[in-house]
Each structure stands twice: as structure tokens, then as C-alpha cells.
Amino acid sequence: MANPLYGQNKNDDDMSLYGRGKMEIITTTAAHTLVADNSGALIFANVAAAELTLPSAEAGLHFYYMVGIDATAGSTIVAASGDCFFGQIRLISTTEEQTEVQDVDHATAIGTVTSYDNFDLVSNSASLGGTSGDVIHLIAVDSTAWLASCTLTTVHANPAGVAVINAG
């Protein structure tokens, strides 16, 4: 099909490049490795404990990760070798009015990537979190670092010493 008069559809038949308003949803029930082409997808973790591995960071890649079942030990998001996480992680107790924050800045994370290459989740931990419905937005801001933006919940009454972002 040729371009209509006055360029109303300059994309011709390439509209599929821009999607149809739907987000890709990847449901995981076991360990899973993402690729760059999955960027923009919602990863629905329908498993209590499994490892999700991200592709190498490339500015602009982003993923949403949703906890579908309360996370237990072994539930982790892993950055590719040489990559890291940074951001401000808020951890809120679902049983008490308590909140704690982990704040890892970009410069610190890229200074020692191996100290910040894991993102662990455990729903009943004082220092982690990850109850059903929690959503984490991960955005690669450069070729090394993933910004993690989220508020996690824990069933622990007193969140303390938040260490969601840590060494793997």
C-alpha cells in the first residue's frame, strides 16, 4: 500500500513494528533467560522460587517483573555478567506500619558490579520482600546498569537492613 495523501500513514505496512497496544506477557514456572527482543514484556513469575536472567544491559531495554506467588528462597533476578542493579528499593510490612529503604546509587553500583548483580526476593524476610502482586520495573540506563524501581512488600513485621540488591 502506498502512502496516503498528506502522509496520514507514513508507516505504510510497517504498523506491526509499533505493536497493537498489547504488552508481551511471559509466564515463568521455572528458571528463565530473557533476550533483548523481550524488552517491554511483563514477566509473570508464577513460581515461588526460580531464577530469571536478564540479557546484557543496553540503554533503553526494560522489563516489568510481577511476583505471582509469594517468593521463597531461590527467587532471584540475575544481571548478565558485568552488569549490575541500582535504585531505591522500598520494603513495606504488610502486617505492621513499618517501612525500610535500600538506596544504591549508580556510581556505587558500576564501581563494583559484582557487589550489585543480584536482586533477591523472599516474602517473609525482614531484609528482602516479594509478595504476590509486587511489580518491579527494570530499565537499562547504559551498557552496565539496570535501574530497579519498585516498592516491595514483606509479611515480616519489622523490615530492616534491606539487601534486595546484593552480590550474587
QUIVENHU-V569788 format. One record per residue. RES is the residue in one small letter. SS is DSSP state (alpha for helix, beta for strand, coil for the rest). Layout:
BEGIN
res=RES ss=SS
res=RES ss=SS
END
This chain:
BEGIN
res=m ss=coil
res=a ss=coil
res=n ss=coil
res=p ss=coil
res=l ss=alpha
res=y ss=alpha
res=g ss=alpha
res=q ss=coil
res=n ss=coil
res=k ss=coil
res=n ss=coil
res=d ss=coil
res=d ss=coil
res=d ss=alpha
res=m ss=alpha
res=s ss=alpha
res=l ss=alpha
res=y ss=alpha
res=g ss=coil
res=r ss=coil
res=g ss=coil
res=k ss=coil
res=m ss=coil
res=e ss=coil
res=i ss=beta
res=i ss=beta
res=t ss=beta
res=t ss=beta
res=t ss=coil
res=a ss=coil
res=a ss=coil
res=h ss=beta
res=t ss=beta
res=l ss=coil
res=v ss=coil
res=a ss=alpha
res=d ss=alpha
res=n ss=alpha
res=s ss=coil
res=g ss=coil
res=a ss=coil
res=l ss=beta
res=i ss=beta
res=f ss=beta
res=a ss=beta
res=n ss=coil
res=v ss=coil
res=a ss=coil
res=a ss=coil
res=a ss=coil
res=e ss=beta
res=l ss=beta
res=t ss=beta
res=l ss=coil
res=p ss=coil
res=s ss=coil
res=a ss=coil
res=e ss=coil
res=a ss=coil
res=g ss=coil
res=l ss=coil
res=h ss=beta
res=f ss=beta
res=y ss=beta
res=y ss=beta
res=m ss=beta
res=v ss=beta
res=g ss=coil
res=i ss=coil
res=d ss=coil
res=a ss=coil
res=t ss=coil
res=a ss=coil
res=g ss=coil
res=s ss=beta
res=t ss=beta
res=i ss=beta
res=v ss=beta
res=a ss=coil
res=a ss=coil
res=s ss=coil
res=g ss=coil
res=d ss=coil
res=c ss=beta
res=f ss=beta
res=f ss=beta
res=g ss=beta
res=q ss=beta
res=i ss=beta
res=r ss=beta
res=l ss=beta
res=i ss=beta
res=s ss=beta
res=t ss=coil
res=t ss=coil
res=e ss=coil
res=e ss=coil
res=q ss=coil
res=t ss=beta
res=e ss=beta
res=v ss=beta
res=q ss=beta
res=d ss=beta
res=v ss=beta
res=d ss=coil
res=h ss=alpha
res=a ss=alpha
res=t ss=alpha
res=a ss=alpha
res=i ss=alpha
res=g ss=alpha
res=t ss=coil
res=v ss=alpha
res=t ss=alpha
res=s ss=alpha
res=y ss=coil
res=d ss=coil
res=n ss=beta
res=f ss=beta
res=d ss=beta
res=l ss=beta
res=v ss=coil
res=s ss=coil
res=n ss=coil
res=s ss=coil
res=a ss=coil
res=s ss=coil
res=l ss=coil
res=g ss=coil
res=g ss=coil
res=t ss=coil
res=s ss=coil
res=g ss=coil
res=d ss=coil
res=v ss=beta
res=i ss=beta
res=h ss=beta
res=l ss=beta
res=i ss=beta
res=a ss=beta
res=v ss=coil
res=d ss=coil
res=s ss=coil
res=t ss=coil
res=a ss=beta
res=w ss=beta
res=l ss=beta
res=a ss=beta
res=s ss=beta
res=c ss=beta
res=t ss=beta
res=l ss=beta
res=t ss=beta
res=t ss=beta
res=v ss=coil
res=h ss=coil
res=a ss=coil
res=n ss=coil
res=p ss=coil
res=a ss=coil
res=g ss=coil
res=v ss=coil
res=a ss=coil
res=v ss=coil
res=i ss=beta
res=n ss=beta
res=a ss=coil
res=g ss=coil
END
